[in-house]
Amino acid sequence: MLRIALAGNPNCGKTTIFNSLTGLRHKVANYPGVTVEKKEGVSSLPELGEVTFIDLPGIYSLSAHSVDETIASKALLGTLKNNGGKVEARLDLLVSVVDASNLERNLYLTSQLIDLGVPIIIALNMRDVAELRGISIKSELLARAIDVPIVFMTAKKKPGISELQIEIVKLLKSPRLPKTSYDWLPADSLYADIASRLGELELGHKGSAAILLGSALLSEASIPDNAEVTKRRPEMRAELQKLSVDPFSFEATARYGWINSIVKQSVTFTDPNKKFLSDKIDRVILHPLWGSVIFLGIMTLIFQSIFLWASVPMDLIDGLFGSLSNTVGLFLPNGMLKSLIVNGIIPGVGSVLIFVPQIAILFFFLGCLEDSGYLSRAAFLMDKIMRRCGLQGRSFIPLLSSFACAIPGIMSTRSIPSFADRMTTIMVAPLMSCSARLPVYTLLIAGFIPQKYYLGFISLQGLVLLSMYLLGVAAAALIAWLLKFSLFRGEPALFVMEMPPFRMPVFKGVFRDIFDRIVLFLKSAGTVILACSIALWFLASYPQGKIENSYAGRIGAAMEPVIKPLGFNWEIGIGILASFAAREVFVSSLATVYNIAESEEGDDESKQRGLISVLKEKRASGNFTTLTALSLMIFYVFACQCMSTLAICRRETGSWKWTGVMFAYMTALAYGASLLTYQLGMRILGHG
């Protein structure tokens, strides 16, 4: 099957074009570093049949500085190995995705791709942004100067996709290499010969890729894997310096000289000194004081909205599942099947699905912040603060992603060049309260924190929720500081990140992402949560009799001496144990246990109540106190209650040792913080 790779700078629209070509729906956002691994999709093209499109992580050049850049660089140089350890098949065509509003910088990578000896097309993207900035590109002159077909496009609005497909078919049917390969090299230069020799040692074969790789090795932009290359590199540098050639800057100087001459012929600027609205907004957004106030205001708005906006749909879902349970209970005869459905499946799954509106609101705000370009500004703003913790601003986006889920957050650390910074970020990413913790927090807050308002609109419940998130952030800062000055010593690397232009969020994309997240959550409810609810129903129902004597009761009783100092009883212990599968399983576990217990006490099963109502009654009777709820929330802020997070940590660090360290320190931190909260609270209240 023919293989076509999309390559380009970060945030130039590669993934949007890839999605349009393949019909897939990979994540896109208006900040650099979203694509952190190679993605593939199959599409059918006229006269060619099925072809494979490959979306590579964004890079500025073939010199690799981080894990994600290494993936892209090796794929383009033809040295990337598949899972079987074999080098992947050669690429048949390259699509160089170029941001038309930053032409000079983007053409640097394009000039390297031209040198690879593979047919190439330029997808000149973001034409609308270029026009707004007064940049006029004469595409015919540009195409003639670099001898590469060019397709103008605005990927988000889809014009140009069909034209790109037509050009791809043309070039694949009659392959042609650009005549401008290595045009940037002065005719009498021996630089290419010396770079080629070094590249051949690293690659083990000759070719265009050898010169490109050799150049990166000479300038120390890439680290050699070969001991012989490490040994020979200094003498080859000395050889160039005798010829008055600077091995560190020669390639960049020569390429940009060639690029500038082409840009002068084919690009005009109507007003190069014009100030744009984005620049004016940045003066406020990036201000050390006002920027921080705006950032805190946005975060407060998000967490206030999670309670204020979600209350009506949550009540509707709660009522729907209560009615469903009552209706099913009326039609089914008494017995174990009725107990399984009415006391196990419906309350177990329903108690988690009630939190879908809050998860949707959280992802709506995150999606708007991503799409607008605000996140890169927030990363810049947070860089100074994060450096005090031993991190850098580039860690901000993986940590922010972890508020949605730690798995993509940990994966996105691949864009961090420094090993020490990357490892530190991985180790603290699970301390960011992910969306799976949200059902636990909101259940306990709704059950135990009164609905009070300050100044008429600031909700006490929203403030408590915000404090849980801030507690995780504070702990992450402290742990990062300790790790950077013990296990991962070294100064944080310099933080350089391109500021994408401010844009109005594309709400169609935002709502599609919300839909995808909710579907993923529902699949979890339909599989993991349903399976856990059934398993827990069985454990809590057998042997028949009092729930305390069931298998679940016995497991809980065995755990109780360990968790009792935290204010937890055996019922909570069962929920904590079950939530290792997924944190939100805690909610369904509690619902199942309480429903079975209530049915044993003689309650009419046709009067099913929501879990929040049950908790309010338990609070009123003193069986589940507000202090216990607070201790439990703090436990979940710190505990690593997620097998998937541990699995991805093992994959990204390549070591069970660091996975074990993560689990051990988070569990110890959760137990210690919860113990301190409960015992201190008891003494303050005069019970200790």
N, C-alpha and C positions, 0 to 999 in steps of 0.2 A: 504494500500500500504506500502511495506517495506521502511524504512527510513535509509539512510546511510549518515553519516556526515564526511566531510573532515576537519581535524583539524591539526594545525601545527604552527610553529613560523612565524612571518612576513617574507615575501620575500623568502619563501621556495618552491614556485611553486604550491600552492594549486589551485589557480584559473586556471592556465594552464591545470592542470590535470582535474579539474572540467569541463572546456570547452571541453576537448578531450572526456570525458566520456558522456557528455550530448549533444554535438554538438552545444552548445550555444557559444556566443562571448562576454563574460564579459570582462571588462577592466583588463589588466595585465600590470605591469611595473616593472622595476628593481629598486624599492625602497620600503621600508616598508610602510604599512598603506593604500594600494589602496582599499582593501576590507574593508568597514566600516559598512556593514550591512549583515545580513544573506541572501544568495541567494539560490534559489531552482531551480532544473531542473529535468525533468523526462526522463529516459532512459530505454530501453528494454534490459534485460539480458537473455541469453539462460536458459531455464527451469524455470525461475522465473517470466518472463513477465515484466511489468513495475515496476520500483522502483524509489523512489525520492532520488536524491543526493542533499546534502546541503553543500554549501561552506561557512564556517564560517570565520569571521575576524581573522587575525593572533594574537596569544597570546604566551607568553613565559611560562605561568603557568596558573592554574585555578584561581589564585588570580587576581581580576579585578581592574584596576587602572583608566580606561577611559570608555567612553560610548560604544565604539566598543568592548572592551575586556569584558565588562559586558554582552553584547549580546552573545558572544561566550561561556563565562563561564556558564551562565544560561542555554543555550541550551545543553551543555554537562552534567551539573549537574541535568538536568531534571526539572528546575524551570521556564523556559521561558514560558511566556503566549502569546497566539495569540491575534488577534484583538478583539475576543469575550471575552477576559478575562480568558479563560480556559488554564490550563497548557498543553503544546503540548505533543503529543504522544511520548512514549519512543523510543529512537534510537535503531535500530536493529543491527547496525554494525558501527564501527569507522574505518576510514582510517587515520592513523597518518602519515602525510607527513613530512619526515625528510630530511634535507639538509645534504647530505653525507660528505660535506666538513666542517661541524660544528657539528659533531656527538654528542659530550658530551653535549653541550648546548641544542640541540634538543631533546635528550633522557630524559631530565628532564620532559618536558611536556608529553612525551610518557609514562614515568613511572607513572604519575598521571592518564593518560587515562587507563592504565592497571588496576588500582585500582577501576575504575568505575563499574566493573562487567558487561561489554558489550563486545561481541566478537570484536577483533581488528586485523587489518592488518597494517604492516608498508610499506609505499611506499618510498623506499630509493631513493630520487631524487638527481639530480645534480651529478650524478656519474662522468661525464666528468670533472667537476670542481675539484672534489676530486682527480681524477687521475692526473690532471695537477699539483696539489699541493703535489703530492707524497704520497697520503693517500691510502693505500690498505686495504679494508674491507673484511674480510672472512665472507660472509653472512651466511653460514651454521652454523658457530660457534656462530655468533651473534643471529641468530634465535633460536638456541638451548638454549643459555644462558638466553634469556628473554622469551622463549616459545611463540613466536609470529611469524606467517608467514611473510616473507620479500620478496618484489618484487623490484629488482633493476630497475631504470628507468632514462631516460633523457627526461623530460616532453616536452621540446621545440622541440625535434627531434622525439618524439612519440614512440620510442621503449619502451616496457614495459606496454603500456596501455592494450593490449589484455591479457597479463599475469596477470595484476591486476584484470581485469574482471573475468578471470578464478578463481583466488583465492577468489574473492568476492562470486561468485556462490558456490564454495566449502564450504565456511564457513557459508553461509546462509542456505545451505541445511543440514549441520551437525554442528550446532552452538557449539562452544567450548570456554571456558574461559581460559585465561592464568593461569598456576599454580604459576606464580611469583607474583601474586597480594599481595601487602604489604610485599614483601620479604625484602625491604629496612629497615623495622622496626626491631630493636633488639628484640629478643624473650622475654626478661623480662621487656620490656618497658610498662609503664602505660600511655604513651603519647596518644596512639590511643583511650583509654577509655575516657580520659578527653576531647580530641578533639571531639570525637563522641557525648558526652553529650551536648557540646556547639553547634555542628552542628545540632543535633536533635531539639534543641530549635528554631533555625533559620528556619529549613526546615519544622518542624512539623511532621517528620517521621524518622524512622531508615533507615540504609543502608550505602553502601560504600560512597555515596556522602556526608553523614553527617560527616565522618572523614575528608574528603578532605576540606569541607567548614569550619569545626571547626578549622582545622589547619591554614587556611588562616585568620580566625577571631582572633585566638590567637596571630598571628604574626603581626596583624594590616595591613596585605596586602589587606584585604577586610573590608569594613565598614558595620556593621550590620544594618539591617532594623528593627530589633526587639528590643524594649526598654528593655525587660527582658534580652536579650543577652548582651546589652550594660552594664547592671547592673551586670551581673554574670561574665563577662569576666575578670575583675581584680582579683577576688577571685580564678578563675581557673588558672590564670597565677601564682598566689602565691602558689597554690597547686603544680604546676609543679616545681617551683623554690625550694620548700622544698625537692623535689626529685633530686635536682641538675640538672634539665633540663631547658635549655634556651628556652622559648616558641617562641622567635623571630627567632632563627637560627636552631632549632633542625631538622625540616623537610628538609631544604636545605642541611644541613651537612650530614644527614643520606642518603638522596637520592643520592647526588653526590658521597658519599663513595661507594654505591652500583653500580652506573653507571661507576665509574672509574675502579672498579674491572672487569667489563664486557668488557670495552673498551680495557684494557690491554691484555685480552685474544684474542680479535677478530680484532684488528686494528694494523697495522704497518705503521710507517712513514719513508720514504726513506731518507729525509733530512729535519728535523724539523726546522733548522736555515736558510733554503734557502730563499733568497729575491726574490720576484716575480715582474714582470713588473708593476703590479698594485700598488705595494708599492712605486716603483720609480716614477711613474706618480703622486701618491698622494703627494709626497714631494714637487712637483711644484704646483699642483692644490690647495692644502690646505695651501700654503704659504700665510701669511697675506698680503703681497704686491703683489706678482706675481699672486696669486690666484684671488685677486680682479681685477687686470688688465685683466686677462683672462676672468673672468665673464663679465666685462663691454664690452670687445671685442666681446664676443659671442652675447650679447644682441644687440650691434650695428650692427653686421653682419645680425642678424635676420631682423631687421627693415629696413636696407638698401635693403635686398633681396626682401622684400615684394613689393617694388616699382620697383626695377631693373628687377627682373625675371618675374613679373606678367604683365608687360605692353603689351607684344605681345598677350597673350591669352585674356586679357581684351579687347583689340581693336577688336579682332575677334568676341568675344561675343557681343560687342556693335554693330558691323556692322551686325551681324546675326539678332539681334532683330530689328535694324533699317530696314533691308530688309524685315523681317517678317511683320512689321507694314505697310510698303509701299505696299507689296503684298496683304495683307488682305484688306487694304484700297481700292485697285483697284477693288477687286472682290465684295465688299459689297456695296449695295446701300446706299445713304445718309440717315441718320436717327439716332435714339437713339442707335440701336444695333451696328451700325458702330462706333459711338462715344464711347460706352462702351468698345468695344474690342480695337479700335485703340488708344483712349485717356486714357482709364482706365486700362484694364487688361494687355495689352502688355507692355506699358511703366512702369506700376507699378511693375510688377514681373521682367521684364527685367532689370530695373534699380538696382535691388538688386542682381540678379544672376550674374551680371558683376563682382561682387567681390568674386566669388567662387575661382579663382586662388590665390588671396591673402590669403584667409582663409586656402586653402590647403597648402600654403607655411608655414604659421604660425604653423599649426599642424604637418607638416613634421619635423620642427626643434624641437618642443616640444616633439614629439614622439621619436626622436633620443636621445634627452637629457635624457628622462625617461629610455629608453631601455639600454642606455650605463652605467647607474649608476651614472651619473654626478650630478643628482638632490640632492642626499643625501650629496654629497660634498658641493654643493652650500648652502644647509641648514646649514651645519656645519660652513661654511664660514660666513654666514649671522647672525649666532647666536649672536655674540658680538654686531653687529650693532643693531639687533632687541631688545636686552636687554636694550639698551638705550631708546627705545620706550616703554618699559614695557612688551615686548613680549619675546618669546623664539624661538629658531631655529625650533622647531616642528611646529610653525605657518607658516613657510616659504612655505611648500608644499601645504597646503590649499590655501594660498594666490597666489602661482604660478598657481595652478589649476584654480583659478578664472580668470586668463587671458584668459582661454578658455571659461569658463562659471562659474558664481558665484554659480550656484546650486550645482554641484559636489564639488566645493571649500568649501561651507558652510557645506555640508554633511561630508566632510573628516575631519572637526574639531573634529569629534567624537574620533579621535585617540589622542587628547590632554587631558591629565589627569586632569589638573587644571581647575576648573570651571571658574575662573576669566580670565585665558588665553584663554579658549575656547570662552567665551562670547565676549571678546574683538576682537578676530579674526573674529568671525561671523559679528560683527558690522562694521568692516572695509573691509571685503572681497569684497563687491560690488564696492569699489573704485578702484579695479584693473580693468583696461579697458578690458572687455571681447570681444570675437570675434564678438558679435552683434554690438559693437560700431565701429568696424573696417570699415564697409561700410560707416558710417557717416564721420569718420575721412578722409578716403581716397577720398571720393567724394569731400569734401571741400578742401582738400589739392591739389587734381588734378585740381580743378576749380580755386583756388586762389593763390597757391604757385608756383612760376616759377620753371622750370626745370633747376636749376643751379647745378654745380658740383664743389666741392673743392678738390684740389690735383688730379683731374681727375677721381675720383671714389666715393667720398663721396657726396651723393645726399642731397640737401637742403630739398627736400620733405621727404626723409627718416629721416633726423634729426628732422624735425617738428613732424613727427609721433612718433619718440622715445620720444620727449619732452612731448607729451600728456600722454604717458604711465608713464614716470618718474614723471609727475605732480600728477597723481593718487597715485603713490607709496609714494611721499612726503606727500601728504594729509593724506594717511592712517597712516603713521608714526606719524604725529602730532595728529590725532584723537585718535590713540591707546594710545599715551602718556597721553592725557587728560583723557581718560576713565580709564586707569590703576591707575591714581592718584586721581580719583574722585568716579566713580560708582563701579569700580571693583578693589578695592585696594588690594595690596599684591605683594610680590616679585614673579617674574616669576619662575616657577618650574625648577628644574635641567633638562637640555636637554641631553638625552642619546639616540643616534640613531645608529643602526648598519650600517656600511659602506658595501654595497653590492660590490661584485667584479666588476671591469670594464669588460664590454662585448661589442663585436661588436653588434650594433643594428640588430635585426631580421627585415629586411626591408619588408618582407612579412607582418609581424604584424603591422609595422608602416603604410604601405600603406593601409592595411585593416582598421586601425583606422581612417585614413584620409577619406577613402571611407565612413565609417559609419558616420563620422561627416558631410560630404557633403550631404549624403542622408538625415540626420536629418535636415540640413539647407534647402534642397530642399523641404522636407515635410513642413517645416515652410513657405517657399515661396508658396507652393501649397495650404496651408490652411489659416494660419493667414494673410500672406501678400496679398494673392489673395482676401480673404474676406474683408480685410481693403481697398484694392484698389477699389473693387466694391462698398463698402459702401461710400467711399470718392468720387468716381465718381458720385454716386447718389446725395450726399450732395452738390457737386460742380456744378451739372448740373440742379438742380431743386431748386426753380422755374426757368423756362427757362428765359434767358436774360443774363445780365452781371453777371459774376462770383461773383462780389462783393455783388450782391443782392441775391445770392443763400444761402441755409442753411449753407453751409460751410463758405461763406463770412460773414454771420451774426455772427456765432460762433467766427470766427477769429476777427471780429470787436469788439466783447465783450471782447476778451482777450487782444486786442492791447494796451489799456492803461497800463496794468500790465507789458507787455513785451517790450514796446517801449523803456524804458530806457536802455534795454540790446542791443538795435540796431535791434530788431526783428520786422517784420511786421506781418500782419494777416496770410499770407501764411505760414511763418515759425511757427507761433503759432498753426496752424492746424496740421502741421507735428509733433510738440512736443506733442500735445494732443493725436494724433493717436499712437505715439510710446510708450504709456503706455502698449499696447498689446505686443510689442516687439520693441526693440530699432531700428532695421533695417527698421521697417515700416516707419520711418521718410523719408528715401530715396524714397520709393515708393509713399508716400504721396506727396512729393514735385514734383515728376515726373508727377503724375496724375493732380495736380493743374496747373502746368505750361503748360502741353499739352492742357488742356481744355481752359486755358486762351489764348494760342497762336492760337488755332483753331477759337476762337471768334474774334480774331483780323484779321482774313481773310487769315491766312497762309494756303497754300495748304497742306491738311492732308496727302498727299502722300509723303511729304518731312519731315518725322519724324526725329528729331535730338536727339542725346543722351543727357542725363541730364547734363553731364559735359560740353558739348558744349553750352547748354542753360545758364548755370551758368557763363561761360566765357564771353558770350555776355552781361549778366546782370552786370557783374563786369565792363566791358568796358563802359557800359552806365551809371554806377553809381547807378543802382537800387539795387545792392547787393554788398556791399563793402568787401574788404579783412578784415577790422576790424570787420565787422558783422560776417564773417566766423570764425574768431579767437574767438570771443565772444561765438559763437554757439558751437564750438569744446570744449571750456572750460566748457560750461554748461553741455555738455554730458559727460565730464570727471567725474563730481561730481554727476549728477542727478540720482536718483534711478528710472529710466524709465523702469521698468520691473515688471509686476505683478507676474510672476513666482518666482522671487527672493524674493519678499515679502511673498509669500505663503510658500516657503521652510524655510524662517526665522521663520515664525510662527510655523511650524512643529518642527524645531530643538530647538527653545527656549521654546516652549510650552506656549508662551505668546503673546497676541496682543500688550501688552505694549511695549516690546522691538522692535516689528515690526514697531509700530508707531514712536518710537524714531529714528529708522534707517531711515524711510521715511522722517521724519521732519528735522533731521539734514542734510541729504544729499540734500534735496530740498533747504533748507536755504543756504547751502554752495554753491550749483550750482548757485542760484540766485545772491548771494553776489559776488562770484568770477567773474561771467559774467558781472554784473553791474560795478564792479571795472575795469575790462578789457576794456569795451566799453567807459565808461566815462573818464577814464584816457587817453585812446587812442585818444579820441576826443579832449581833452585839449592839448595833445602833438602835434596833427596835427593842432591845432589852430581853431577848430570848436566849442569849448565849452566855 
